[in-house]
């Protein structure tokens, strides 16, 4: 292939969205990611429909695991009998899928070669994979019938059941986990290196219900790579002591080099001196070489951000930092409480009133003195986060298990290999 923009990819499964199911949702997500990457992508399935006008849905009724003819054949196959109509079903599917995919570069079949839901489809796909000038076939295995006890009654020695435990020549194999790969290695008797592991992911923007503007900030600033991501949701005014937070980031990066800080607010609305303060903050950031680590959203959007966008950052952040010299109250501490964020704030009366329980037990937030050095505060934050398995898992999930990351590091390169 000369370019990703001309790659033609077909995705095949028994059903597709809007049918609800785990594999069906993965199918749709893969299709959208491939489309965004410039591929011409289609979904081929027995049931489903068009969920995106730019992703054609091709209906092949006999691909459906619940098609009456498929169910009738399966009833006999489950008893170990090959139906008299079996080869006719195989030929029909082979001809139909072969004609549809003749101009494609890659055909990705999900679970078709690992489950006995439609063995005529399995057999047709096997024969197609052995024909010359057919698309490169990728078998994407989520589940394995031969290694799962609940499927054993459906399986018998010989053809066509053995197709589910045979290493097909000239295909690429993908499993969704290391555990599945280990099962498949033992089942097929092939080297581990012949099977790629590509996990499922999460659409973080949908999970968090992020505003479009928030998603733009996340991508432009590469915030998902942060570890940790600190939030300072204040206006740019001197009493907020923002420069102290910038120095804390510089110190924290010696322990956690991927630390980032997001300051969400615009310039303070009532004091023209805030313009000079903003310039000073940017100078401090430049002096500390933190341009890629300390982000003032006012640089990207000078307007006052909607509450919905600010709420998004409470969901995205790992901790709240509030180094204010003075406050009348402290709404961000309460918002952080609703969001489950650990809080690191200056020990000033309003914050002390909010974060200290009436029974004089241990404070509910982490205080630091305005006399403390940035290094001391950085150590406090670093120590708390290192102790938190919740934080560590959050970071791992957003760095490894977003669909965008999985596509960029695993699915895209796989298409380069198979379609190039």
N, C-alpha and C positions, 0 to 999 in steps of 0.2 A: 504494500500500500504506500502511496506517496504522501498521504496526509491523513491525520485523524478525522478531518472534516468530511472525508469521503468514506469512512469505514461504515459498513452496513452490518448491523448486529440484530439477530433475532433471539428472543427469549421464549422458551417453551416450558409450559407446565400444564397440568390437568385443568387448572382453573386460574383465573386472574381477577384482580379487583374489577368491580366492587365486591366480588365474593370475598368474605372475611376469612383470613387465615394467616398463619405466620409466614409461610413461603410466599403466599400471594402478596403480602405487604412488602417482602423483600424484593420480589419481582418488580413491583411498581417503583420502589426506591432505586433499584439498579437502573431501570429504564430512564428515570428522570436524570440521574447522574450522568448516564451515557449521553443523553440528549444535550445536557449542558456542556458536555465535553466535545460537542460537534459531531457525534455519531448519528447516523440514520438508524433509528431503533424501532423495532416492531415487537408486539407481544402476540404470540401464537398460543391459543388455549381453547379448550372445549367449552368452558363457561366463562362469563365475564363480559366486559364491555369497555368502551373507550372512556378513559379517565383524563386524558389529555389530548386535545386535538392534534398535537404534533407527534403523538405516539400512536400509530395505527394499531387497532386491535383486529387480528385475523381469527375468525371463528373456524375451528376444525372440530365439528361435533364429536367425531370418534376419538378425539384426544381426551375427552371428558371421562373421568373414572366412573361417573354415574350415568353414562349413556346406557340405555337399555340393552344394546347389543354387547357392550363391554361387560355389564353386570351379569348377563346370561353366560358369557364365556368365563367370567371369573368364578361363577358358582361351580362350574365343572373343574376348572383349573385348581381351585382350592381343595378339591377331592383327589387331585393328582391325575385328572383326565384332560387330555388335549381336545378341545371342542372341534367338531368337523368344520366349523366356520373360521377357525383360528387363522389359517394361512390366508384366507380371503381378507380378513380384517388387516392382517399384516401388509398384504399387497396394497390394499386401499390406502392405508396410512403412509406407506413408503412412497407411493406415487404422489399423493397429495402434498406431503411435507417436502418431498424432493423437488416438485415443481415450484412450490412457494419459496424455497430457500436457495434455488439455483443461482440467483444473483447475489447472495449474501456472502460476507466474508467470515462471519462467526455465528455459530448456533450454540446457545447456552441452554442446556436442558436441566431443569431443577427436579431432582428426585426421581426422574423417569427411569434411570438405570440402577436404582437402588431399592425401590419398593415394588411390590407386586400388585399395584392398584390397576394397572392396565398393561399386561404383559405383551399384548399385541403391539402396543406402542413401543415398548422396550425393544422388541424384536425388530420392528421397522427401523427404529433409530440405529440399532446395531448394524443392520444391513446398509443403511444410508452412510454410516461412518466409514464403511469399507469401499465406497464407490469413489472413483476418481473425480476430481474437479468439484467436489462438494465443499460446503463451508467447513472451516475448522470446527470440530465439535468439542465443547467443554461440558463435562458432566459435573454438575454442582450437587454434591451429596449432603443433604441436611440430615437424613435418616437412613439407616441401613437395616433392611428386613432380616438379613441372615445373621445379624448379631443381636437382634432384639427378640426376646422370648415371646412377646405378644403376637409376633408375626409368624411364628414357626408353623402353625397349623396351615398356613397358606402356601408353604414351601415344600418342594419335593425334588428328589434327585433328577438330573437330566434337563433337557431343553423343554421349555424356555426359562425355567426357574434358575438354571445355572448362569444365565446371562447376568444375573444380579450379583454373582460372586466370581465373575470372570474379568480379568484385566483386558479391556478392549484395546486393540492396537490403534495407534494414530489418533488418540484422543488426549485431551488434557483433563486432569482430575483435580477437583477442588472440594475440600471439606470445610465445615464451619468452625471446627475446633481441633485442638491437638488430640483430644480424646477420640474424636471421630477418625482422625487420621491414623491413630494407632490401631483402631479396630479395622480400618480399611487395609492397612499394611498387612495385618495378619490374615484377613479374609482373602485378599488377592495374591498374597505372596510376592509383593513387589517392594522395591526400596522406598524408604520414607521420602527420599528426594523427588520421587515421581508424583507426589501429591502436594499441592499447595494448600495452605490454610488461610482462608479469608473469612474473618468473623463477621457476624451481623453487627449493625451499628444502630445509632439513635439519631434521629433528626432533632438536634438540640433546640433549634428555633421553635419547632412545633411543641416539643415537650415543655419548654418554658413559656410558650405562647408569646414569643418576643415580637415587639413592634418592628416594622420594616426598618425604621431608622436605627434601632438597636442592633439589628442584624448587620446593617451596613457598618456601624462602628466596630463591631466584633471582627468583621472580616478585614476592614482597612487597617486596624491596629493589631491584628493577629492575637487577640486577647485569649483565645483558647489555648495558646501555648504557655500562658502565664502559670507560674508556680512559686508563690501564691499570687492571686489577684486581689489587691487591696482596694477598697472603695472609700472615697472621701467625697460625700455628696453635699458640698457647700458652695456658696458663692465665692468669687475670688476677691476676698477682702482681708486686710492685714490681721484682724482679730481672730481669724480662723487658723492662723499660724501654719499655713500650708507649706512654707519653706522647710519647716521642721519635718514634715512628712516626707518631703523630697529627700532630705538628708537621711532619714530612716531607711528609705528605699536603697540608697547608696550603700549603707551599712549592711542591710539585709541581703543584698546581692552577693556579698562575700560568703554567705552561708547558702543562700538560695539564688543562684545566678539568673533564674528566669522570673524573678519578682517583677511585678508590674503594679502601677498605681493609676487609678482613674479618678480624676477630679471632674465632677459632672457639671458644676455650676457655671453660670456666666459671670461677668464682672458685676460687682456690687453696684446697685442701681442709683445710689444716692451720694456718691462721693467721687468726684473726678480724679482724685488721687489713686483710685483703684487701677487706672490705666497704667500708671507708673509701677504699681505693685505687680501687676501682671507681667510687665516687662522684666521686673526683678526676678520673678519666679522662673521665667524662661531663661534668664541669664544663669541662675543657679543650676537649672537643669543642664544647660550646655556645659557649664564648668565641671559638673560631675559626670559628664558624658552619659546622660540618661535619656537621650532623645527617644530611644526606642522602648523605654521602660516607664516613663512618667508621661501620662497623657492628659492634657487639658481638653475636654470636649468642646470648650469655647473656641478652640482653634479650628475645629471642624464644622461647628454650627454655633454662631454667635448668639442665636436666639435662646430664650429660656426653654429648656426641654420640658416636654409634657410629663406629667406625673407617671404616666404609663411607662415611659422610657426609664425614668429613675427607678421605678419598681423593678424593671427588668434587671438593672444592675445589682440590685439586692439579691436577686436569684443567681446571678452569674458569679458574684464575688465570693471569695473565701473568708474575708474578714473585713470589718469596719475599723478604720483608724480615724480618730477625732482628736487632734492635738490643740484644740481651741484654747486661747488665753482667757476668753470670757464668753459666756452664753447666758441667755435668759432662761432657756429651758433645755432642749436637746432632743428634738423630734427624731433625728437619725438613730439614736439609741433605741427608741421604741420600734421604729421601722425595722431595725436590725433584729430585734427580738422576735418580731412576727416572722422574719425571714430565716431565723435559725442561724444567724451569723455570730461568730465570736466577736467581741467588741474590745478594742484597745483604745483607751481615751485618756485625756489629761485629767488629773485629779483636781477638778474645780468644783465648787459647791453644787451647781445644778446637776452635773454628772454624778457626783457623789450621792446626791439625794435620790436620783433615779436608780442607780445601780447598787445601792446598799440596802439589804433587807432589813426590815424593822426589828427582827430578832437578833440583830448584830452578828449573825453568822457570816461566813465568808462572802465577800462581795460577788455579785452576779456578773460583773464585767471586770475586765483587766485594766487597772489604773496604772498610770505612770506619772511621775512628777514632772512639772515643767522645768525642773532643774536637772532632770536626767539627760544624759547625752543621747544622741541618735543611736549610737552603738548599743547602749543599754536597752533602749526600747526595741531595737532590732533583735537583740538576743531574747527578749521577753516574747516577742511574736514568734520567732523561730522555734524556741523551745516548746511553746504551746502547740504549734502546728505539727511539729515532729511527733508529738505524743498522740496526735489525733488520727486514728485510722479512717475516720470519716473524711477528713481533708485529703489524706493520701489517696483514697479511692476516688474522690471527686476529680483530682488532678489526673489520675490515670485514665478515667473514663473520658474526660474531655480531650485528652491528648492522643488517645488510641482508639476510641470507639464512637467517634462521630462519623456519619456517613461520608462527609467530605474528606476526612483524613483517610478512611479506609479506601475510598476510591482513588485518591491521589497516590497513595503508597502501594496499593495492592491490585485493585481492579483495573485501573488504567494501564499499569505496566503489563498485566496479563493480556489485555487486548493488544498491546504493542507486539507481544510475542506471537499471539495467535493470529492476528490479522495482518501482520506486516510481512 
